[in-house]
């Protein structure tokens, strides 16, 4: 009987110990599960953080690419601006040169116009002088012809030498008249050419 009671008590102790161990195991299991959840949560958070890091890296790479493209565009615009500025400077230099050439051309045309006007005046004076001289020669020639005719008709006793001299003078006067007529024709041609040159320069 005492053995049975002791055995029963031993069984009860063993059962209590088993229950305590089961309780401890349950607590340990719960702790492990809690730790596992915490670890899984941390792992999930780490995975999410890694994904966010990858996304940020991709965004950074995309922004760097955009920055590189924009930098290339800025460099291209700078080169175009420099090229356009150089062209503008060249155009300004060309404009200055053209203005200088225009001033020189106007000065040249003014000088040539004065020379042409002076030459025209001289030609006009020369033509007038030639006309006056021509009229004088014509008058003298007519007088000589009249005198020669009168001399031949009024008397046949004049010296033949004087008649020959008068005839020679008449030929010389005729030659001079032809030369003056040629000069007048040439002067008229020159005057016409000068008028064309003057009108051409005025149109420019």
C-alpha positions as CSV (number, residue, x, y, z in Angstrom):
1,X,0.0,0.0,0.0
2,X,2.7,2.5,0.8
3,X,4.5,1.5,-2.4
4,X,1.4,2.2,-4.4
5,X,1.0,5.6,-2.8
6,X,4.6,6.4,-3.6
7,X,4.3,5.1,-7.1
8,X,1.1,7.2,-7.5
9,X,2.9,10.2,-6.3
10,X,5.8,9.5,-8.6
11,X,3.5,9.3,-11.5
12,X,1.8,12.5,-10.5
13,X,5.2,14.2,-10.3
14,X,6.2,12.8,-13.7
15,X,2.9,14.0,-15.1
16,X,3.4,17.5,-13.6
17,X,6.9,17.5,-15.0
18,X,5.6,16.4,-18.4
19,X,3.0,19.1,-18.3
20,X,5.6,21.7,-17.3
21,X,7.9,20.6,-20.1
22,X,4.9,20.6,-22.5
23,X,4.1,24.1,-21.3
24,X,7.7,25.2,-21.6
25,X,7.8,23.6,-25.1
26,X,4.6,25.4,-26.0
27,X,6.0,28.6,-24.8
28,X,9.3,27.9,-26.6
29,X,7.3,27.1,-29.7
30,X,5.3,30.2,-29.4
31,X,8.5,32.1,-28.9
32,X,10.1,30.5,-31.9
33,X,7.0,31.2,-34.0
34,X,7.1,34.8,-32.8
35,X,10.8,35.0,-33.6
36,X,10.1,33.4,-37.0
37,X,7.4,36.0,-37.7
38,X,9.7,38.7,-36.6
39,X,12.5,37.3,-38.8
40,X,10.1,36.9,-41.7
41,X,8.8,40.4,-41.2
42,X,12.4,41.7,-41.2
43,X,13.2,39.7,-44.2
44,X,10.1,41.1,-46.0
45,X,11.1,44.6,-44.9
46,X,14.6,43.9,-46.2
47,X,13.3,42.6,-49.5
48,X,11.0,45.7,-49.8
49,X,14.0,47.9,-49.0
50,X,16.1,46.1,-51.5
51,X,13.4,46.6,-54.1
52,X,13.1,50.2,-53.2
53,X,16.9,50.5,-53.5
54,X,16.8,48.9,-56.9
55,X,14.1,51.3,-58.0
56,X,16.0,54.2,-56.7
57,X,19.1,53.0,-58.4
58,X,17.1,52.7,-61.7
59,X,15.8,56.2,-61.2
60,X,19.2,57.5,-60.4
61,X,20.6,55.8,-63.6
62,X,17.6,57.3,-65.6
63,X,18.3,60.8,-64.2
64,X,22.0,60.4,-64.9
65,X,21.1,59.5,-68.5
66,X,18.8,62.5,-68.8
67,X,21.5,64.7,-67.3
68,X,24.0,63.3,-69.8
69,X,21.5,63.9,-72.7
70,X,20.8,67.5,-71.5
71,X,24.5,68.2,-71.1
72,X,25.1,67.0,-74.7
73,X,22.2,69.2,-75.9
74,X,23.7,72.2,-73.9
75,X,27.1,71.6,-75.5
76,X,25.5,71.4,-78.9
77,X,23.6,74.6,-78.3
78,X,26.8,76.3,-77.0
79,X,28.6,75.2,-80.2
80,X,25.7,76.5,-82.3
81,X,25.7,79.7,-80.4
82,X,29.5,80.1,-80.9
83,X,29.1,79.3,-84.6
84,X,26.2,81.8,-85.0
85,X,28.2,84.5,-83.1
86,X,31.1,84.0,-85.4
87,X,28.8,84.2,-88.4
88,X,27.3,87.4,-87.0
89,X,30.8,88.9,-86.5
90,X,31.7,87.9,-90.0
91,X,28.5,89.5,-91.3
92,X,29.2,92.7,-89.4
93,X,32.7,92.8,-90.9
94,X,31.2,92.2,-94.3
95,X,28.6,95.0,-93.7
96,X,31.4,97.4,-92.7
97,X,33.5,96.5,-95.8
98,X,30.4,96.9,-98.0
99,X,29.7,100.3,-96.5
100,X,33.3,101.3,-97.0
101,X,33.1,100.0,-100.6
102,X,29.9,101.9,-101.1
103,X,31.5,105.1,-99.8
104,X,34.5,104.6,-102.1
105,X,32.2,103.8,-105.0
106,X,30.1,106.9,-104.4
107,X,33.3,109.0,-104.1
108,X,34.6,107.5,-107.3
109,X,31.3,108.1,-109.1
110,X,31.2,111.7,-107.9
111,X,34.8,112.3,-109.1
112,X,34.1,110.6,-112.5
113,X,30.8,112.6,-112.8
114,X,32.7,115.8,-112.2
115,X,35.3,114.7,-114.8
116,X,32.6,113.8,-117.3
117,X,30.8,117.1,-116.7
118,X,34.1,119.0,-117.1
119,X,34.9,117.0,-120.3
120,X,31.4,117.6,-121.6
121,X,31.9,121.3,-121.0
122,X,35.2,121.3,-122.7
123,X,33.8,119.3,-125.6
124,X,30.9,121.8,-125.9
125,X,33.3,124.7,-125.9
126,X,35.5,123.0,-128.5
127,X,32.4,122.2,-130.6
128,X,31.4,125.9,-130.4
129,X,34.9,127.0,-131.3
130,X,35.0,124.6,-134.2
131,X,31.6,125.9,-135.4
132,X,32.8,129.5,-135.2
133,X,36.0,128.6,-136.9
134,X,34.1,126.7,-139.5
135,X,31.8,129.6,-140.2
136,X,34.8,131.9,-140.5
137,X,36.5,129.5,-142.9
138,X,33.3,129.1,-144.8
139,X,32.9,132.9,-145.0
140,X,36.6,133.4,-146.1
141,X,36.2,130.6,-148.6
142,X,33.1,132.2,-150.1
143,X,34.9,135.5,-150.2
144,X,37.8,133.9,-152.0
145,X,35.6,132.2,-154.5
146,X,33.7,135.4,-155.1
147,X,37.0,137.4,-155.5
148,X,38.4,134.7,-157.8
149,X,35.3,134.8,-159.9
150,X,35.3,138.6,-160.1
151,X,39.0,138.6,-160.9
152,X,38.6,136.1,-163.8
153,X,35.5,137.9,-165.1
154,X,36.8,141.5,-164.9
155,X,40.3,141.2,-166.2
156,X,42.3,138.6,-168.0
157,X,45.6,140.5,-167.4
158,X,46.1,139.4,-163.7
159,X,49.1,137.4,-162.9
160,X,48.6,133.7,-163.3
161,X,50.7,133.2,-160.1
162,X,48.1,134.9,-158.0
163,X,45.3,132.8,-159.5
164,X,47.3,129.6,-158.7
165,X,47.9,130.9,-155.2
166,X,44.2,131.5,-154.7
167,X,43.4,128.1,-156.1
168,X,45.9,126.5,-153.7
169,X,44.5,128.5,-150.8
170,X,41.0,127.3,-151.8
171,X,42.1,123.7,-151.8
172,X,43.7,124.2,-148.4
173,X,40.5,125.7,-147.0
174,X,38.5,122.9,-148.4
175,X,40.8,120.4,-146.8
176,X,40.6,122.2,-143.5
177,X,36.8,122.3,-143.8
178,X,36.7,118.5,-144.3
179,X,38.9,117.9,-141.3
180,X,36.8,120.1,-139.1
181,X,33.7,118.3,-140.3
182,X,35.3,115.0,-139.4
183,X,36.3,116.4,-136.0
184,X,32.8,117.6,-135.4
185,X,31.3,114.2,-136.3
186,X,33.8,112.5,-133.9
187,X,33.0,114.9,-131.2
188,X,29.3,114.2,-131.6
189,X,30.0,110.5,-131.2
190,X,32.1,111.1,-128.1
191,X,29.4,113.2,-126.7
192,X,26.8,110.5,-127.3
193,X,29.0,107.9,-125.5
194,X,29.5,110.3,-122.6
195,X,25.8,110.8,-122.3
196,X,25.3,107.0,-122.1
197,X,28.1,106.6,-119.5
198,X,26.5,109.5,-117.5
199,X,23.1,108.0,-117.6
200,X,24.5,104.6,-116.6
201,X,26.4,106.0,-113.6
202,X,23.3,107.9,-112.5
203,X,21.2,104.7,-112.6
204,X,23.8,103.0,-110.4
